[in-house]
Amino acid sequence: MTFGHEQLQKQGARQRKEWLVEIKPTVATAKEQNQTALEPEQLTHYEQRYRAILQTGAAEEQQDTPPATGRRGPQKQKKSKNLLDRWEQ
């Protein structure tokens, strides 16, 4: 994600990184309190934000098509697209 944000200037990667930094202390606090899950309103908030971030990343990837190589067959996906695909699973 750092590479995607710093080198490729992908805003979706920056948002995913910020999301992880934001949710980590919340999860750590829940673990310290022996909770097995976040509170429903916290979970809903983070899930909605997660989906919005994935939509931003997908829109960025659709705008940024790989250049034609003159080779036959399907074109390779970019690394940032592969990372986004893994996050969507």
VEXPAMAR-25488 format. One record per atom (N, C-alpha, C, O, CB): atom name; residue in three letters; y negated, z, x. Coordinates in pm, 1 decimal, m for minus. Each point is the difference from the previous one (the first is absolute). Last residue first. Glycine has a CB too. Layout:
REM residues N
<atom CA	res ALA	py Y	pz Z	px X> $
...
REM end
This chain:
REM residues 89
<atom N	res GLN	py 964.5	pz m164.5	px m1166.6> $
<atom CA	res GLN	py 138.8	pz 32.3	px m39.6> $
<atom C	res GLN	py 13.8	pz 141.2	px m45.5> $
<atom O	res GLN	py 109.6	pz 42.7	px m36.4> $
<atom CB	res GLN	py m28.1	pz m208.4	px 195.4> $
<atom N	res GLU	py m486.5	pz m37.6	px 25.3> $
<atom CA	res GLU	py 18.8	pz m24.1	px m143.6> $
<atom C	res GLU	py 140.1	pz 37.5	px m46.7> $
<atom O	res GLU	py 22.6	pz 14.0	px m120.2> $
<atom CB	res GLU	py m189.9	pz m197.7	px 134.5> $
<atom N	res TRP	py 33.0	pz 204.7	px 446.8> $
<atom CA	res TRP	py m68.8	pz 106.0	px m75.3> $
<atom C	res TRP	py 24.8	pz m16.8	px m149.6> $
<atom O	res TRP	py 1.5	pz 98.7	px m73.6> $
<atom CB	res TRP	py m178.6	pz m83.6	px 252.8> $
<atom N	res ARG	py 337.6	pz m346.2	px 115.0> $
<atom CA	res ARG	py 77.2	pz 123.2	px 16.3> $
<atom C	res ARG	py m61.7	pz 113.2	px m79.8> $
<atom O	res ARG	py 72.1	pz 82.3	px m56.2> $
<atom CB	res ARG	py m1.1	pz m156.7	px 283.5> $
<atom N	res ASP	py m301.9	pz m337.3	px m214.1> $
<atom CA	res ASP	py 124.0	pz m12.6	px m76.8> $
<atom C	res ASP	py 84.6	pz 127.0	px 8.7> $
<atom O	res ASP	py 58.4	pz 42.3	px m99.7> $
<atom CB	res ASP	py m62.1	pz m289.2	px 140.6> $
<atom N	res LEU	py m380.2	pz 215.9	px 228.1> $
<atom CA	res LEU	py m37.1	pz 18.3	px m139.6> $
<atom C	res LEU	py 123.5	pz m8.1	px m90.2> $
<atom O	res LEU	py 13.6	pz 78.1	px m94.2> $
<atom CB	res LEU	py m241.2	pz m175.3	px 142.5> $
<atom N	res LEU	py 284.1	pz 0.2	px 404.5> $
<atom CA	res LEU	py m26.4	pz 142.3	px m18.5> $
<atom C	res LEU	py m34.8	pz 29.3	px m145.6> $
<atom O	res LEU	py 47.2	pz 98.3	px m57.2> $
<atom CB	res LEU	py m126.3	pz m81.3	px 295.4> $
<atom N	res ASN	py 131.0	pz m466.5	px m116.7> $
<atom CA	res ASN	py 129.4	pz 68.9	px 4.2> $
<atom C	res ASN	py m17.0	pz 149.8	px m22.4> $
<atom O	res ASN	py 79.1	pz 61.5	px m71.5> $
<atom CB	res ASN	py 7.8	pz m236.6	px 228.2> $
<atom N	res LYS	py m474.7	pz m86.0	px m116.3> $
<atom CA	res LYS	py 66.0	pz m27.5	px m127.8> $
<atom C	res LYS	py 135.4	pz 70.3	px m5.2> $
<atom O	res LYS	py 37.2	pz 54.3	px m104.0> $
<atom CB	res LYS	py m155.1	pz m277.1	px 88.3> $
<atom N	res SER	py m123.7	pz 238.0	px 416.1> $
<atom CA	res SER	py m67.4	pz 82.3	px m99.9> $
<atom C	res SER	py 62.1	pz m20.3	px m138.0> $
<atom O	res SER	py 6.2	pz 94.1	px m79.1> $
<atom CB	res SER	py m218.2	pz m106.3	px 213.1> $
<atom N	res LYS	py 360.9	pz m253.7	px 227.6> $
<atom CA	res LYS	py 45.9	pz 138.9	px 12.5> $
<atom C	res LYS	py m63.3	pz 88.8	px m105.5> $
<atom O	res LYS	py 65.6	pz 89.6	px m53.3> $
<atom CB	res LYS	py m34.0	pz m123.9	px 298.0> $
<atom N	res LYS	py 30.0	pz m483.4	px m362.7> $
<atom CA	res LYS	py m73.2	pz 77.9	px 99.3> $
<atom C	res LYS	py 52.6	pz 142.4	px 1.2> $
<atom O	res LYS	py 60.5	pz 45.8	px m97.0> $
<atom CB	res LYS	py m265.0	pz m190.1	px 67.1> $
<atom N	res GLN	py 512.3	pz m285.2	px m104.9> $
<atom CA	res GLN	py m96.8	pz 93.4	px m54.8> $
<atom C	res GLN	py m69.1	pz 73.7	px 115.1> $
<atom O	res GLN	py 56.4	pz 17.2	px 108.0> $
<atom CB	res GLN	py 81.2	pz 9.2	px m320.5> $
<atom N	res LYS	py 70.0	pz m538.6	px 237.5> $
<atom CA	res LYS	py 26.0	pz 141.1	px 24.9> $
<atom C	res LYS	py m107.1	pz 84.8	px m67.0> $
<atom O	res LYS	py m115.3	pz m41.6	px m12.2> $
<atom CB	res LYS	py 227.7	pz m14.2	px 230.4> $
<atom N	res GLN	py 23.1	pz m426.4	px m421.1> $
<atom CA	res GLN	py m76.3	pz 58.1	px 109.5> $
<atom C	res GLN	py 32.9	pz 147.8	px 13.9> $
<atom O	res GLN	py 34.5	pz 66.4	px m97.7> $
<atom CB	res GLN	py m218.1	pz m234.0	px 61.7> $
<atom N	res PRO	py 521.8	pz m234.4	px m154.5> $
<atom CA	res PRO	py m100.7	pz 100.2	px m37.8> $
<atom C	res PRO	py m69.3	pz 57.7	px 122.8> $
<atom O	res PRO	py 58.9	pz 9.3	px 107.7> $
<atom CB	res PRO	py 75.2	pz 46.1	px m311.7> $
<atom N	res GLY	py 55.7	pz m551.3	px 257.6> $
<atom CA	res GLY	py 50.6	pz 124.6	px m55.0> $
<atom C	res GLY	py m110.7	pz 98.1	px m33.9> $
<atom O	res GLY	py m118.3	pz m28.4	px 18.6> $
<atom CB	res GLY	py 324.5	pz m6.6	px 111.8> $
<atom N	res ARG	py m272.9	pz m334.8	px 262.5> $
<atom CA	res ARG	py 63.7	pz m5.5	px m130.7> $
<atom C	res ARG	py 42.6	pz 138.5	px m43.8> $
<atom O	res ARG	py 13.8	pz 91.3	px 81.4> $
<atom CB	res ARG	py 63.8	pz m324.0	px m35.2> $
<atom N	res ARG	py m508.5	pz 126.5	px 280.2> $
<atom CA	res ARG	py 145.2	pz 13.1	px 2.3> $
<atom C	res ARG	py 53.2	pz m3.6	px m142.0> $
<atom O	res ARG	py m71.7	pz 29.3	px m95.6> $
<atom CB	res ARG	py 61.4	pz 104.5	px 308.4> $
<atom N	res GLY	py m454.9	pz m126.7	px m70.2> $
<atom CA	res GLY	py 56.8	pz m132.8	px 18.1> $
<atom C	res GLY	py 151.4	pz 2.0	px 6.1> $
<atom O	res GLY	py 62.7	pz m101.9	px 29.1> $
<atom CB	res GLY	py m268.7	pz 37.4	px 89.7> $
<atom N	res THR	py m118.8	pz 431.5	px m204.6> $
<atom CA	res THR	py 47.8	pz m15.5	px 137.6> $
<atom C	res THR	py 53.7	pz m139.9	px 26.7> $
<atom O	res THR	py 27.6	pz m34.0	px 115.0> $
<atom CB	res THR	py 26.6	pz 276.3	px m112.1> $
<atom N	res ALA	py m438.9	pz 26.5	px m344.1> $
<atom CA	res ALA	py 113.7	pz m92.5	px 4.9> $
<atom C	res ALA	py 39.6	pz m22.4	px 145.3> $
<atom O	res ALA	py m85.9	pz m18.5	px 86.3> $
<atom CB	res ALA	py 11.9	pz m94.6	px m301.0> $
<atom N	res PRO	py m160.2	pz 580.3	px 64.1> $
<atom CA	res PRO	py m31.4	pz m140.8	px 28.1> $
<atom C	res PRO	py 126.7	pz m85.0	px 5.5> $
<atom O	res PRO	py 107.7	pz 49.1	px 33.7> $
<atom CB	res PRO	py m311.5	pz 23.5	px 93.3> $
<atom N	res PRO	py 157.9	pz 376.4	px m438.8> $
<atom CA	res PRO	py 25.8	pz m38.9	px 138.1> $
<atom C	res PRO	py m31.3	pz m148.1	px 21.8> $
<atom O	res PRO	py 16.1	pz m80.5	px m91.8> $
<atom CB	res PRO	py 161.0	pz 258.0	px 107.2> $
<atom N	res THR	py m439.5	pz 135.7	px m379.0> $
<atom CA	res THR	py 122.2	pz m78.2	px 12.7> $
<atom C	res THR	py 20.6	pz m41.0	px 145.5> $
<atom O	res THR	py m97.4	pz m25.4	px 70.9> $
<atom CB	res THR	py 71.8	pz m57.8	px m307.8> $
<atom N	res ASP	py m271.0	pz 436.8	px m58.3> $
<atom CA	res ASP	py 21.2	pz m30.4	px 141.2> $
<atom C	res ASP	py 132.6	pz m73.6	px 18.7> $
<atom O	res ASP	py 100.8	pz 61.4	px 34.9> $
<atom CB	res ASP	py m235.8	pz 141.5	px 30.8> $
<atom N	res GLN	py m7.2	pz m45.1	px m493.3> $
<atom CA	res GLN	py m116.5	pz m71.9	px 50.8> $
<atom C	res GLN	py 23.6	pz m51.9	px 141.3> $
<atom O	res GLN	py m55.7	pz m102.7	px 39.0> $
<atom CB	res GLN	py m90.7	pz 244.7	px m182.7> $
<atom N	res GLN	py 471.6	pz 129.6	px m64.5> $
<atom CA	res GLN	py m5.5	pz m128.6	px m69.8> $
<atom C	res GLN	py m116.8	pz m84.0	px 50.5> $
<atom O	res GLN	py 9.9	pz m122.5	px 6.6> $
<atom CB	res GLN	py 94.9	pz 228.1	px m208.8> $
<atom N	res GLU	py m54.3	pz 336.6	px 362.0> $
<atom CA	res GLU	py 102.3	pz m87.8	px 56.0> $
<atom C	res GLU	py m0.3	pz m136.9	px m67.5> $
<atom O	res GLU	py 27.2	pz m100.7	px 65.2> $
<atom CB	res GLU	py 110.5	pz 301.9	px m11.2> $
<atom N	res GLU	py m426.7	pz 139.0	px m216.2> $
<atom CA	res GLU	py m39.8	pz m41.2	px 134.9> $
<atom C	res GLU	py 98.8	pz m99.8	px 59.0> $
<atom O	res GLU	py m39.8	pz m98.3	px 62.6> $
<atom CB	res GLU	py m70.7	pz 320.1	px m29.9> $
<atom N	res ALA	py 215.9	pz m23.5	px m445.2> $
<atom CA	res ALA	py m110.6	pz m94.9	px m16.4> $
<atom C	res ALA	py m47.9	pz m50.7	px 135.1> $
<atom O	res ALA	py m31.5	pz m118.1	px 14.2> $
<atom CB	res ALA	py m37.2	pz 234.1	px m225.6> $
<atom N	res ALA	py 392.5	pz 222.9	px 208.9> $
<atom CA	res ALA	py 58.3	pz m125.9	px m47.7> $
<atom C	res ALA	py m108.2	pz m106.3	px m17.3> $
<atom O	res ALA	py 21.9	pz m116.5	px 33.0> $
<atom CB	res ALA	py 161.2	pz 244.8	px m148.9> $
<atom N	res GLY	py m320.5	pz 309.1	px 231.2> $
<atom CA	res GLY	py 71.1	pz m64.7	px 110.0> $
<atom C	res GLY	py 59.5	pz m134.0	px m40.1> $
<atom O	res GLY	py m5.3	pz m96.1	px 76.6> $
<atom CB	res GLY	py 55.0	pz 320.6	px 14.8> $
<atom N	res THR	py m251.0	pz 39.6	px m424.6> $
<atom CA	res THR	py m101.8	pz m46.2	px 94.3> $
<atom C	res THR	py 64.7	pz m75.3	px 115.1> $
<atom O	res THR	py m46.7	pz m106.9	px 39.3> $
<atom CB	res THR	py m100.5	pz 300.7	px m100.9> $
<atom N	res GLN	py 431.7	pz 16.0	px m240.9> $
<atom CA	res GLN	py m62.7	pz m116.9	px m62.1> $
<atom C	res GLN	py m108.1	pz m57.8	px 91.2> $
<atom O	res GLN	py m13.1	pz m121.8	px 11.7> $
<atom CB	res GLN	py 61.0	pz 216.8	px m240.2> $
<atom N	res LEU	py 157.5	pz 306.7	px 357.8> $
<atom CA	res LEU	py 93.2	pz m112.2	px 13.7> $
<atom C	res LEU	py m57.2	pz m127.3	px m61.8> $
<atom O	res LEU	py 20.5	pz m109.0	px 53.4> $
<atom CB	res LEU	py 171.0	pz 270.4	px m57.0> $
<atom N	res ILE	py m436.0	pz 235.1	px m48.8> $
<atom CA	res ILE	py m2.7	pz m41.6	px 140.7> $
<atom C	res ILE	py 92.9	pz m119.1	px 20.9> $
<atom O	res ILE	py m35.1	pz m94.3	px 70.9> $
<atom CB	res ILE	py m16.9	pz 330.7	px 1.1> $
<atom N	res ALA	py 52.6	pz m32.9	px m493.2> $
<atom CA	res ALA	py m126.6	pz m71.5	px 20.9> $
<atom C	res ALA	py m9.3	pz m52.0	px 143.6> $
<atom O	res ALA	py m47.4	pz m111.2	px 23.5> $
<atom CB	res ALA	py m63.7	pz 255.4	px m198.5> $
<atom N	res ARG	py 477.4	pz 132.7	px 63.4> $
<atom CA	res ARG	py 11.8	pz m132.4	px m64.5> $
<atom C	res ARG	py m126.5	pz m83.5	px 20.8> $
<atom O	res ARG	py 8.5	pz m120.3	px 24.2> $
<atom CB	res ARG	py 145.6	pz 219.8	px m196.2> $
<atom N	res TYR	py m162.6	pz 344.6	px 328.6> $
<atom CA	res TYR	py 97.0	pz m78.0	px 76.0> $
<atom C	res TYR	py 12.7	pz m141.4	px m57.3> $
<atom O	res TYR	py m2.6	pz m98.3	px 74.0> $
<atom CB	res TYR	py 126.9	pz 309.9	px m16.7> $
<atom N	res ARG	py m377.4	pz 106.5	px m293.5> $
<atom CA	res ARG	py m72.4	pz m46.0	px 119.0> $
<atom C	res ARG	py 89.1	pz m89.6	px 85.4> $
<atom O	res ARG	py m45.7	pz m101.2	px 53.1> $
<atom CB	res ARG	py m93.4	pz 310.9	px m55.3> $
<atom N	res GLN	py 334.8	pz m4.6	px m366.5> $
<atom CA	res GLN	py m98.5	pz m99.5	px m44.3> $
<atom C	res GLN	py m76.0	pz m56.9	px 118.9> $
<atom O	res GLN	py m23.1	pz m120.6	px 8.7> $
<atom CB	res GLN	py 0.7	pz 239.7	px m228.6> $
<atom N	res GLU	py 323.1	pz 233.4	px 305.6> $
<atom CA	res GLU	py 71.2	pz m122.5	px m36.9> $
<atom C	res GLU	py m96.0	pz m109.0	px m45.4> $
<atom O	res GLU	py 18.0	pz m116.4	px 35.8> $
<atom CB	res GLU	py 179.3	pz 254.3	px m100.5> $
<atom N	res TYR	py m370.2	pz 292.8	px 161.5> $
<atom CA	res TYR	py 42.3	pz m69.4	px 121.9> $
<atom C	res TYR	py 75.6	pz m129.4	px m30.5> $
<atom O	res TYR	py m14.4	pz m98.6	px 72.4> $
<atom CB	res TYR	py 26.2	pz 319.8	px 42.5> $
<atom N	res HIS	py m148.3	pz 50.8	px m483.2> $
<atom CA	res HIS	py m117.3	pz m44.4	px 76.5> $
<atom C	res HIS	py 41.9	pz m81.7	px 122.5> $
<atom O	res HIS	py m52.3	pz m109.1	px 23.1> $
<atom CB	res HIS	py m74.1	pz 312.2	px m101.7> $
<atom N	res THR	py 464.5	pz 6.3	px m175.8> $
<atom CA	res THR	py m58.4	pz m112.8	px m72.3> $
<atom C	res THR	py m118.3	pz m57.6	px 76.2> $
<atom O	res THR	py m13.2	pz m121.8	px 11.9> $
<atom CB	res THR	py 88.1	pz 222.1	px m228.5> $
<atom N	res LEU	py 116.0	pz 293.5	px 383.4> $
<atom CA	res LEU	py 91.5	pz m112.5	px 17.2> $
<atom C	res LEU	py m54.6	pz m125.6	px m67.7> $
<atom O	res LEU	py 4.8	pz m108.8	px 57.5> $
<atom CB	res LEU	py 188.3	pz 269.0	px m46.2> $
<atom N	res GLN	py m420.8	pz 243.1	px m75.0> $
<atom CA	res GLN	py m15.9	pz m46.3	px 138.2> $
<atom C	res GLN	py 84.3	pz m124.4	px 22.6> $
<atom O	res GLN	py m45.9	pz m98.1	px 58.5> $
<atom CB	res GLN	py 1.0	pz 333.6	px 19.5> $
<atom N	res GLU	py 90.5	pz m22.3	px m489.7> $
<atom CA	res GLU	py m130.7	pz m67.0	px 8.3> $
<atom C	res GLU	py m28.7	pz m49.3	px 142.0> $
<atom O	res GLU	py m62.9	pz m104.4	px 17.7> $
<atom CB	res GLU	py m20.2	pz 249.0	px m205.3> $
<atom N	res PRO	py 491.6	pz 99.8	px 107.7> $
<atom CA	res PRO	py m3.5	pz m129.8	px m69.1> $
<atom C	res PRO	py m134.4	pz m71.9	px 9.1> $
<atom O	res PRO	py m3.2	pz m122.0	px 16.4> $
<atom CB	res PRO	py 172.6	pz 213.4	px m169.8> $
<atom N	res GLU	py m15.8	pz 233.7	px 551.5> $
<atom CA	res GLU	py m35.9	pz 21.9	px m139.3> $
<atom C	res GLU	py m11.6	pz m136.3	px m69.1> $
<atom O	res GLU	py m38.1	pz m97.6	px 64.6> $
<atom CB	res GLU	py m83.8	pz 315.1	px m7.3> $
<atom N	res LEU	py 442.1	pz m216.1	px 356.8> $
<atom CA	res LEU	py m141.4	pz 25.6	px m25.8> $
<atom C	res LEU	py m20.3	pz 27.4	px m148.3> $
<atom O	res LEU	py 84.7	pz m33.5	px m82.8> $
<atom CB	res LEU	py m151.7	pz m113.1	px 277.0> $
<atom N	res ALA	py 538.8	pz 269.4	px 31.1> $
<atom CA	res ALA	py m77.5	pz m119.0	px m36.8> $
<atom C	res ALA	py m146.1	pz 40.5	px m17.4> $
<atom O	res ALA	py m31.5	pz 117.9	px m15.9> $
<atom CB	res ALA	py 233.4	pz m224.4	px m97.8> $
<atom N	res THR	py 124.2	pz 420.3	px 242.5> $
<atom CA	res THR	py 82.7	pz m116.7	px 30.6> $
<atom C	res THR	py m71.5	pz m129.8	px m34.9> $
<atom O	res THR	py 46.1	pz m108.4	px 35.7> $
<atom CB	res THR	py 158.1	pz 246.1	px m75.8> $
<atom N	res GLN	py m382.1	pz 377.8	px 207.2> $
<atom CA	res GLN	py 6.9	pz m94.4	px m111.0> $
<atom C	res GLN	py 86.1	pz m118.3	px 42.4> $
<atom O	res GLN	py m0.8	pz m39.3	px 116.7> $
<atom CB	res GLN	py m227.7	pz 110.5	px m202.6> $
<atom N	res ASN	py 77.8	pz 342.0	px 339.9> $
<atom CA	res ASN	py 138.6	pz m21.9	px m44.0> $
<atom C	res ASN	py 10.3	pz m84.9	px m126.3> $
<atom O	res ASN	py 89.7	pz 20.0	px m81.9> $
<atom CB	res ASN	py m32.4	pz 197.8	px 184.2> $
<atom N	res GLN	py m449.9	pz m112.7	px 178.0> $
<atom CA	res GLN	py 12.4	pz 77.4	px m123.5> $
<atom C	res GLN	py 138.9	pz m17.0	px m63.7> $
<atom O	res GLN	py 22.3	pz 38.7	px m114.7> $
<atom CB	res GLN	py m270.2	pz m63.8	px 78.9> $
<atom N	res GLU	py 132.2	pz m215.5	px 425.9> $
<atom CA	res GLU	py m20.4	pz 140.4	px 35.5> $
<atom C	res GLU	py 17.5	pz 91.4	px m121.7> $
<atom O	res GLU	py 42.4	pz 114.8	px 13.2> $
<atom CB	res GLU	py m199.3	pz m186.7	px 169.2> $
<atom N	res LYS	py 168.2	pz m394.5	px m248.2> $
<atom CA	res LYS	py 121.7	pz 46.3	px 67.2> $
<atom C	res LYS	py m11.3	pz 147.4	px 37.6> $
<atom O	res LYS	py 96.3	pz 75.6	px m13.1> $
<atom CB	res LYS	py m57.3	pz m307.5	px 101.1> $
<atom N	res ALA	py m417.4	pz 21.4	px m272.0> $
<atom CA	res ALA	py 104.7	pz 13.7	px m102.4> $
<atom C	res ALA	py 129.7	pz 50.9	px 62.7> $
<atom O	res ALA	py 69.0	pz 82.5	px m59.8> $
<atom CB	res ALA	py m174.0	pz m268.8	px m74.2> $
<atom N	res THR	py m248.9	pz 84.0	px 423.3> $
<atom CA	res THR	py m30.9	pz 119.3	px m78.5> $
<atom C	res THR	py 106.6	pz 25.1	px m105.5> $
<atom O	res THR	py 41.7	pz 113.8	px m21.5> $
<atom CB	res THR	py m285.3	pz m152.4	px 60.7> $
<atom N	res ALA	py 272.5	pz m358.7	px 209.2> $
<atom CA	res ALA	py 29.3	pz 115.8	px 85.2> $
<atom C	res ALA	py m25.5	pz 130.7	px m74.8> $
<atom O	res ALA	py 78.9	pz 94.0	px 10.8> $
<atom CB	res ALA	py m138.4	pz m229.6	px 192.2> $
<atom N	res VAL	py m60.4	pz m267.3	px m413.8> $
<atom CA	res VAL	py 146.0	pz 14.8	px 3.5> $
<atom C	res VAL	py 38.4	pz 121.7	px 84.1> $
<atom O	res VAL	py 90.4	pz 75.0	px m37.0> $
<atom CB	res VAL	py m61.8	pz m324.9	px 9.6> $
<atom N	res THR	py m479.0	pz 138.0	px 19.5> $
<atom CA	res THR	py 39.3	pz 39.3	px m135.4> $
<atom C	res THR	py 150.2	pz 24.9	px m5.6> $
<atom O	res THR	py 45.2	pz 98.1	px m59.0> $
<atom CB	res THR	py m235.8	pz m231.3	px m37.9> $
<atom N	res PRO	py m4.6	pz m41.8	px 494.0> $
<atom CA	res PRO	py m21.3	pz 145.1	px m16.8> $
<atom C	res PRO	py 39.6	pz 50.4	px m139.5> $
<atom O	res PRO	py 41.5	pz 114.9	px m15.0> $
<atom CB	res PRO	py m227.6	pz m131.4	px 180.5> $
<atom N	res LYS	py 241.1	pz m458.4	px m86.4> $
<atom CA	res LYS	py 81.2	pz 83.3	px 89.0> $
<atom C	res LYS	py m28.1	pz 149.3	px m15.5> $
<atom O	res LYS	py 95.4	pz 76.2	px m15.9> $
<atom CB	res LYS	py m90.8	pz m266.0	px 174.6> $
<atom N	res ILE	py m245.7	pz m183.4	px m378.9> $
<atom CA	res ILE	py 111.9	pz 61.5	px m71.6> $
<atom C	res ILE	py 79.8	pz 96.9	px 87.5> $
<atom O	res ILE	py 64.6	pz 90.8	px m52.3> $
<atom CB	res ILE	py m52.2	pz m295.5	px m88.5> $
<atom N	res GLU	py m392.6	pz m46.7	px 315.5> $
<atom CA	res GLU	py m42.0	pz 83.8	px m112.8> $
<atom C	res GLU	py 117.5	pz 75.2	px m63.3> $
<atom O	res GLU	py m13.2	pz 117.3	px m34.9> $
<atom CB	res GLU	py m173.1	pz m278.4	px m7.5> $
<atom N	res VAL	py 258.7	pz m156.4	px 387.7> $
<atom CA	res VAL	py m70.4	pz 114.9	px 57.3> $
<atom C	res VAL	py m41.1	pz 96.6	px m110.5> $
<atom O	res VAL	py 1.4	pz 121.5	px 20.1> $
<atom CB	res VAL	py m84.3	pz m264.2	px 170.6> $
<atom N	res LEU	py 276.2	pz m263.7	px m322.8> $
<atom CA	res LEU	py 99.3	pz 85.0	px 65.4> $
<atom C	res LEU	py m63.9	pz 126.0	px 58.5> $
<atom O	res LEU	py 55.8	pz 109.2	px m10.3> $
<atom CB	res LEU	py 80.1	pz m313.1	px 61.7> $
<atom N	res TRP	py m421.1	pz m119.9	px m237.9> $
<atom CA	res TRP	py 81.1	pz 61.7	px m105.5> $
<atom C	res TRP	py 103.1	pz 94.6	px 61.1> $
<atom O	res TRP	py 19.5	pz 111.1	px m49.5> $
<atom CB	res TRP	py m52.0	pz m314.0	px m96.9> $
<atom N	res GLU	py m228.8	pz m64.3	px 433.5> $
<atom CA	res GLU	py m79.8	pz 109.7	px m55.7> $
<atom C	res GLU	py 79.3	pz 75.2	px m107.1> $
<atom O	res GLU	py m8.8	pz 122.4	px m10.1> $
<atom CB	res GLU	py m202.7	pz m251.5	px 57.9> $
<atom N	res LYS	py 409.9	pz m256.9	px 130.2> $
<atom CA	res LYS	py m8.8	pz 103.2	px 103.2> $
<atom C	res LYS	py m77.0	pz 121.5	px m52.1> $
<atom O	res LYS	py 42.5	pz 113.8	px 20.2> $
<atom CB	res LYS	py m33.2	pz m291.3	px 158.8> $
<atom N	res ARG	py 10.9	pz m202.0	px m450.7> $
<atom CA	res ARG	py 132.0	pz 64.0	px 6.6> $
<atom C	res ARG	py m1.2	pz 113.6	px 101.4> $
<atom O	res ARG	py 57.5	pz 106.2	px m24.0> $
<atom CB	res ARG	py 52.7	pz m322.9	px m40.6> $
<atom N	res GLN	py m498.2	pz m48.0	px 31.0> $
<atom CA	res GLN	py 15.9	pz 84.4	px m117.6> $
<atom C	res GLN	py 135.1	pz 72.0	px 0.5> $
<atom O	res GLN	py 8.0	pz 116.8	px m37.9> $
<atom CB	res GLN	py m157.7	pz m272.3	px m89.4> $
<atom N	res ARG	py 60.5	pz m161.0	px 464.3> $
<atom CA	res ARG	py m88.2	pz 116.1	px 16.9> $
<atom C	res ARG	py 18.9	pz 96.6	px m115.8> $
<atom O	res ARG	py 7.6	pz 121.1	px 20.5> $
<atom CB	res ARG	py m174.5	pz m261.7	px 105.2> $
<atom N	res ALA	py 386.2	pz m268.3	px m154.0> $
<atom CA	res ALA	py 63.3	pz 83.9	px 101.9> $
<atom C	res ALA	py m83.0	pz 125.9	px 23.8> $
<atom O	res ALA	py 55.5	pz 108.6	px 16.7> $
<atom CB	res ALA	py 45.1	pz m313.0	px 91.6> $
<atom N	res GLY	py m275.9	pz m120.8	px m395.9> $
<atom CA	res GLY	py 115.3	pz 63.7	px m62.8> $
<atom C	res GLY	py 71.5	pz 92.3	px 98.2> $
<atom O	res GLY	py 47.2	pz 106.9	px m38.5> $
<atom CB	res GLY	py m21.5	pz m305.0	px m113.1> $
<atom N	res GLN	py m378.5	pz m78.4	px 298.6> $
<atom CA	res GLN	py m47.9	pz 118.9	px m68.2> $
<atom C	res GLN	py 113.3	pz 74.5	px m69.9> $
<atom O	res GLN	py m4.6	pz 122.3	px m13.3> $
<atom CB	res GLN	py m216.2	pz m234.1	px m17.0> $
<atom N	res LYS	py 216.4	pz m212.3	px 479.2> $
<atom CA	res LYS	py 54.9	pz 8.7	px m135.8> $
<atom C	res LYS	py m43.9	pz 130.8	px m63.8> $
<atom O	res LYS	py 30.9	pz 107.7	px 50.9> $
<atom CB	res LYS	py 168.2	pz m249.0	px 14.3> $
<atom N	res GLN	py m263.8	pz m85.3	px 398.6> $
<atom CA	res GLN	py m109.2	pz 30.3	px m92.7> $
<atom C	res GLN	py 46.2	pz 0.5	px m145.8> $
<atom O	res GLN	py m70.2	pz m50.5	px m87.7> $
<atom CB	res GLN	py m88.6	pz m50.9	px 251.1> $
<atom N	res LEU	py 404.5	pz 45.3	px 273.8> $
<atom CA	res LEU	py m1.5	pz m105.4	px m101.1> $
<atom C	res LEU	py m109.5	pz 18.0	px m104.5> $
<atom O	res LEU	py m19.5	pz m86.4	px m85.4> $
<atom CB	res LEU	py 262.1	pz 62.3	px 121.5> $
<atom N	res GLN	py m187.0	pz 340.0	px 329.1> $
<atom CA	res GLN	py 8.4	pz m133.6	px 58.5> $
<atom C	res GLN	py m14.9	pz m111.9	px m103.4> $
<atom O	res GLN	py m67.1	pz m100.0	px 25.5> $
<atom CB	res GLN	py 213.4	pz 196.6	px 150.1> $
<atom N	res GLU	py m169.1	pz 374.0	px m305.3> $
<atom CA	res GLU	py m87.4	pz m19.8	px 114.8> $
<atom C	res GLU	py 0.3	pz m143.6	px 52.2> $
<atom O	res GLU	py m105.6	pz m53.8	px 33.0> $
<atom CB	res GLU	py 145.4	pz 290.5	px 24.9> $
<atom N	res HIS	py 239.9	pz m109.8	px m437.8> $
<atom CA	res HIS	py m140.5	pz 33.0	px m26.0> $
<atom C	res HIS	py m89.4	pz m38.4	px 117.2> $
<atom O	res HIS	py m101.7	pz m66.8	px m18.9> $
<atom CB	res HIS	py 176.4	pz 254.2	px m127.7> $
<atom N	res GLY	py 392.9	pz m249.7	px 182.6> $
<atom CA	res GLY	py m49.1	pz m80.3	px m111.8> $
<atom C	res GLY	py m146.9	pz 23.9	px m27.1> $
<atom O	res GLY	py m74.2	pz m93.2	px m31.1> $
<atom CB	res GLY	py 300.8	pz 98.7	px m66.2> $
<atom N	res PHE	py m7.8	pz 263.4	px 419.0> $
<atom CA	res PHE	py m16.0	pz m137.1	px 47.7> $
<atom C	res PHE	py m59.2	pz m88.1	px m109.5> $
<atom O	res PHE	py m91.6	pz m78.2	px 25.3> $
<atom CB	res PHE	py 285.5	pz 109.4	px 131.5> $
<atom N	res THR	py m80.8	pz 401.8	px m275.2> $
<atom CA	res THR	py m116.6	pz 2.9	px 87.9> $
<atom C	res THR	py m26.4	pz m140.3	px 52.8> $
<atom O	res THR	py m114.9	pz m43.8	px 4.9> $
<atom CB	res THR	py 162.0	pz 283.8	px 59.5> $
<atom N	res MET	py 335.3	pz m172.8	px m320.5> $
<atom CA	res MET	py m118.8	pz 0.0	px m81.8> $
<atom C	res MET	py m125.1	pz 0.0	px 86.2> $
<atom O	res MET	py m99.6	pz m63.5	px m34.7> $
<atom CB	res MET	py 224.8	pz 182.8	px m144.6> $
REM end
